[in-house]
Amino acid sequence: MAKRGGFPGGGMPGNMANLMKQAQKMQRQMEEQAKEMETKEYAATAGGGAVEVTVSGSKKILKVKLDEEVVDPDDVEMLEDLIVAAANEALEKADEASASAMSKLTGGMGGGMPGLF
């Protein structure tokens, strides 16, 4: 009579324990990477460098730098557009750096293992 359940040969429980250790190690590395990302800064410019926005890895705007010539009281809308453009580009840089760092840790498995990451 065939044995129900269990793992034939007894090899799988050891592999499962090893897999769990690797997952825990990866989780610690991801947490460390996330903390490191928070300390990094990403800057982007718009209007030929007239507007510069710096954001943190945790997606907080840290600094907005404006050249005097871009501050025109008769054209506030242009300045607003430049700030939005620079801020969005800086945030995209932060996102790309974060995705790249996480991809290095997971070896590209994140998308293939729903619920794990």
Backbone as CSV, one residue per row, in Angstrom:
resi,resn,N_x,N_y,N_z,CA_x,CA_y,CA_z,C_x,C_y,C_z
1,MET,0.838,-1.176,0.000,0.000,0.000,0.000,0.885,1.242,0.000
2,ALA,0.555,2.166,-0.845,1.352,3.396,-0.965,1.153,4.270,0.255
3,LYS,2.212,4.863,0.669,2.175,5.760,1.832,1.573,7.101,1.396
4,ARG,0.629,7.614,2.159,-0.003,8.897,1.814,0.718,10.042,2.503
5,GLY,0.798,11.161,1.793,1.413,12.352,2.386,2.909,12.175,2.518
6,GLY,3.521,13.082,3.219,4.960,13.010,3.441,5.732,13.280,2.174
7,PHE,7.021,13.133,2.273,7.891,13.368,1.137,8.711,12.116,0.890
8,PRO,8.621,11.534,-0.285,9.375,10.323,-0.579,10.866,10.558,-0.398
9,GLY,11.516,9.648,0.228,12.953,9.751,0.407,13.359,10.676,1.536
10,GLY,12.448,11.404,2.103,12.741,12.277,3.223,13.598,13.488,2.871
11,GLY,13.888,13.742,1.590,14.770,14.842,1.206,14.110,16.208,1.212
12,MET,12.843,16.284,1.032,12.166,17.565,0.867,12.146,18.420,2.136
13,PRO,11.909,17.864,3.327,11.885,18.741,4.504,13.188,19.520,4.687
14,GLY,14.324,18.923,4.417,15.602,19.628,4.512,15.694,20.745,3.487
15,ASN,15.209,20.467,2.282,15.208,21.492,1.243,14.272,22.636,1.615
16,MET,13.158,22.313,2.229,12.201,23.338,2.627,12.810,24.232,3.713
17,ALA,13.500,23.630,4.668,14.148,24.405,5.727,15.212,25.317,5.134
18,ASN,15.962,24.805,4.171,16.984,25.606,3.512,16.343,26.760,2.739
19,LEU,15.243,26.475,2.071,14.520,27.506,1.319,14.012,28.598,2.258
20,MET,13.511,28.189,3.416,13.022,29.179,4.393,14.168,30.047,4.905
21,LYS,15.330,29.442,5.149,16.499,30.219,5.594,16.897,31.231,4.531
22,GLN,16.884,30.795,3.278,17.235,31.699,2.183,16.217,32.836,2.080
23,ALA,14.936,32.517,2.260,13.894,33.543,2.198,14.061,34.545,3.336
24,GLN,14.396,34.062,4.532,14.610,34.958,5.664,15.823,35.854,5.430
25,LYS,16.876,35.290,4.877,18.075,36.070,4.575,17.746,37.147,3.541
26,MET,16.987,36.773,2.511,16.607,37.716,1.475,15.743,38.827,2.065
27,GLN,14.846,38.474,2.972,13.988,39.478,3.596,14.831,40.472,4.393
28,ARG,15.818,39.979,5.143,16.708,40.880,5.896,17.464,41.803,4.952
29,GLN,17.952,41.255,3.845,18.682,42.057,2.871,17.773,43.123,2.256
30,MET,16.527,42.754,1.985,15.581,43.706,1.407,15.280,44.828,2.397
31,GLU,15.151,44.492,3.677,14.906,45.509,4.695,16.099,46.454,4.802
32,GLU,17.310,45.894,4.764,18.510,46.730,4.806,18.579,47.632,3.582
33,GLN,18.241,47.082,2.419,18.255,47.860,1.184,17.241,48.992,1.254
34,ALA,16.059,48.718,1.799,15.028,49.744,1.918,15.503,50.876,2.824
35,LYS,16.166,50.540,3.934,16.703,51.569,4.832,17.765,52.401,4.128
36,GLU,18.615,51.712,3.371,19.663,52.422,2.640,19.060,53.352,1.594
37,MET,18.010,52.900,0.924,17.355,53.716,-0.103,16.819,55.017,0.488
38,GLU,16.326,54.956,1.719,15.762,56.148,2.354,16.796,57.251,2.514
39,THR,18.062,56.890,2.613,19.113,57.884,2.824,19.639,58.468,1.518
40,LYS,19.321,57.858,0.413,19.819,58.335,-0.883,18.975,59.489,-1.395
41,GLU,19.598,60.320,-2.225,18.911,61.463,-2.817,19.005,61.377,-4.336
42,TYR,17.939,61.823,-4.997,17.860,61.807,-6.450,17.400,63.187,-6.901
43,ALA,18.136,63.771,-7.844,17.811,65.109,-8.320,17.521,65.070,-9.806
44,ALA,16.664,65.978,-10.229,16.358,66.129,-11.645,16.112,67.605,-11.912
45,THR,16.353,67.997,-13.162,16.162,69.397,-13.531,15.154,69.511,-14.658
46,ALA,14.662,70.729,-14.826,13.764,71.063,-15.931,14.086,72.491,-16.354
47,GLY,13.639,72.839,-17.533,13.871,74.200,-18.022,15.340,74.501,-18.213
48,GLY,16.090,73.517,-18.719,17.511,73.723,-18.947,18.292,73.936,-17.670
49,GLY,17.814,73.373,-16.575,18.503,73.487,-15.297,18.007,74.636,-14.439
50,ALA,17.005,75.351,-14.914,16.476,76.494,-14.150,15.730,76.043,-12.903
51,VAL,15.207,74.815,-12.930,14.501,74.253,-11.786,15.154,72.915,-11.462
52,GLU,15.482,72.718,-10.185,16.038,71.446,-9.744,15.261,70.975,-8.524
53,VAL,14.842,69.708,-8.570,14.119,69.114,-7.448,14.906,67.901,-6.978
54,THR,15.073,67.812,-5.656,15.768,66.678,-5.055,14.788,65.928,-4.170
55,VAL,14.744,64.596,-4.351,13.861,63.752,-3.548,14.686,62.690,-2.847
56,SER,14.122,62.133,-1.789,14.777,61.030,-1.087,14.320,59.714,-1.686
57,GLY,15.028,58.654,-1.319,14.636,57.319,-1.754,13.287,56.905,-1.201
58,SER,12.855,57.574,-0.132,11.530,57.289,0.433,10.465,58.206,-0.171
59,LYS,10.823,58.849,-1.282,9.894,59.650,-2.097,9.354,60.877,-1.391
60,LYS,10.216,61.546,-0.667,9.876,62.826,-0.053,10.670,63.902,-0.782
61,ILE,10.022,65.024,-1.093,10.732,66.136,-1.717,11.591,66.790,-0.651
62,LEU,12.889,66.856,-0.910,13.834,67.409,0.051,14.186,68.859,-0.249
63,LYS,14.259,69.182,-1.556,14.737,70.511,-1.917,14.205,70.904,-3.286
64,VAL,13.882,72.176,-3.432,13.530,72.752,-4.719,14.432,73.966,-4.902
65,LYS,15.176,73.976,-6.016,16.089,75.084,-6.299,15.623,75.768,-7.573
66,LEU,15.486,77.082,-7.520,15.024,77.850,-8.670,16.054,78.910,-9.041
67,ASP,16.371,79.028,-10.328,17.173,80.151,-10.789,16.278,81.383,-10.831
68,GLU,16.847,82.536,-10.524,16.047,83.771,-10.467,15.320,84.057,-11.771
69,GLU,15.971,83.763,-12.899,15.354,84.124,-14.187,14.069,83.354,-14.470
70,VAL,13.864,82.226,-13.798,12.656,81.433,-14.049,11.478,81.925,-13.202
71,VAL,11.754,82.780,-12.240,10.700,83.309,-11.374,10.134,84.567,-12.023
72,ASP,9.084,84.370,-12.801,8.430,85.468,-13.519,7.000,85.592,-13.000
73,PRO,6.697,86.678,-12.267,5.348,86.819,-11.711,4.254,86.817,-12.778
74,ASP,4.629,87.111,-14.027,3.637,87.120,-15.098,3.453,85.744,-15.739
75,ASP,4.277,84.780,-15.332,4.165,83.435,-15.906,4.385,82.370,-14.827
76,VAL,3.556,82.409,-13.805,3.641,81.450,-12.704,3.354,80.031,-13.196
77,GLU,2.469,79.912,-14.170,2.086,78.595,-14.682,3.291,77.838,-15.253
78,MET,4.175,78.537,-15.957,5.357,77.882,-16.509,6.236,77.349,-15.371
79,LEU,6.431,78.138,-14.334,7.238,77.714,-13.195,6.621,76.490,-12.530
80,GLU,5.317,76.497,-12.363,4.628,75.343,-11.767,4.868,74.081,-12.600
81,ASP,4.755,74.225,-13.921,4.958,73.081,-14.818,6.390,72.546,-14.722
82,LEU,7.363,73.452,-14.642,8.757,73.038,-14.535,9.013,72.296,-13.227
83,ILE,8.428,72.771,-12.147,8.604,72.103,-10.846,7.994,70.710,-10.879
84,VAL,6.801,70.598,-11.434,6.144,69.291,-11.534,6.983,68.341,-12.391
85,ALA,7.493,68.826,-13.520,8.292,67.983,-14.409,9.561,67.497,-13.705
86,ALA,10.258,68.398,-13.024,11.493,68.010,-12.337,11.198,67.051,-11.185
87,ALA,10.125,67.309,-10.447,9.771,66.440,-9.320,9.422,65.035,-9.816
88,ASN,8.645,64.943,-10.872,8.271,63.634,-11.408,9.481,62.869,-11.915
89,GLU,10.405,63.560,-12.565,11.606,62.891,-13.060,12.476,62.396,-11.902
90,ALA,12.606,63.205,-10.860,13.397,62.791,-9.693,12.763,61.572,-9.022
91,LEU,11.439,61.563,-8.914,10.742,60.421,-8.321,10.916,59.161,-9.168
92,GLU,10.908,59.330,-10.484,11.141,58.181,-11.372,12.540,57.623,-11.168
93,LYS,13.521,58.504,-10.984,14.890,58.045,-10.724,14.935,57.227,-9.432
94,ALA,14.251,57.701,-8.406,14.219,56.978,-7.132,13.557,55.612,-7.310
95,ASP,12.455,55.568,-8.048,11.761,54.298,-8.309,12.657,53.319,-9.066
96,GLU,13.350,53.824,-10.100,14.212,52.963,-10.895,15.355,52.403,-10.055
97,ALA,15.939,53.240,-9.211,17.039,52.784,-8.357,16.545,51.730,-7.373
98,SER,15.360,51.934,-6.820,14.786,50.980,-5.878,14.490,49.647,-6.563
99,ALA,13.876,49.711,-7.729,13.546,48.487,-8.464,14.811,47.731,-8.851
100,SER,15.836,48.463,-9.265,17.094,47.842,-9.650,17.752,47.156,-8.455
101,ALA,17.754,47.831,-7.311,18.363,47.261,-6.107,17.615,46.009,-5.660
102,MET,16.302,46.051,-5.688,15.514,44.891,-5.270,15.667,43.741,-6.260
103,SER,15.767,44.051,-7.533,15.942,43.017,-8.546,17.258,42.282,-8.348
104,LYS,18.294,43.008,-7.936,19.581,42.368,-7.672,19.460,41.387,-6.507
105,LEU,18.667,41.761,-5.494,18.506,40.887,-4.334,17.674,39.654,-4.653
106,THR,16.615,39.832,-5.397,15.695,38.727,-5.654,16.066,37.934,-6.895
107,GLY,17.006,38.429,-7.657,17.403,37.729,-8.876,16.277,37.675,-9.881
108,GLY,15.376,38.665,-9.815,14.259,38.716,-10.742,13.112,37.800,-10.387
109,MET,13.137,37.168,-9.189,12.059,36.237,-8.845,10.826,36.920,-8.291
110,GLY,10.902,38.170,-7.910,9.787,38.840,-7.254,8.473,38.708,-7.985
111,GLY,8.493,38.877,-9.319,7.255,38.803,-10.084,6.698,37.404,-10.191
112,GLY,7.552,36.397,-10.040,7.109,35.032,-10.207,6.638,34.369,-8.922
113,MET,6.722,35.077,-7.819,6.330,34.470,-6.548,5.356,35.402,-5.818
114,PRO,4.126,35.477,-6.306,3.160,36.395,-5.699,2.970,36.121,-4.219
115,GLY,2.872,37.199,-3.465,2.642,37.063,-2.030,3.904,36.880,-1.224
116,LEU,5.019,36.570,-1.880,6.251,36.357,-1.132,6.966,37.669,-0.886
117,PHE,6.880,38.627,-1.829,7.587,39.890,-1.684,6.630,41.033,-1.823
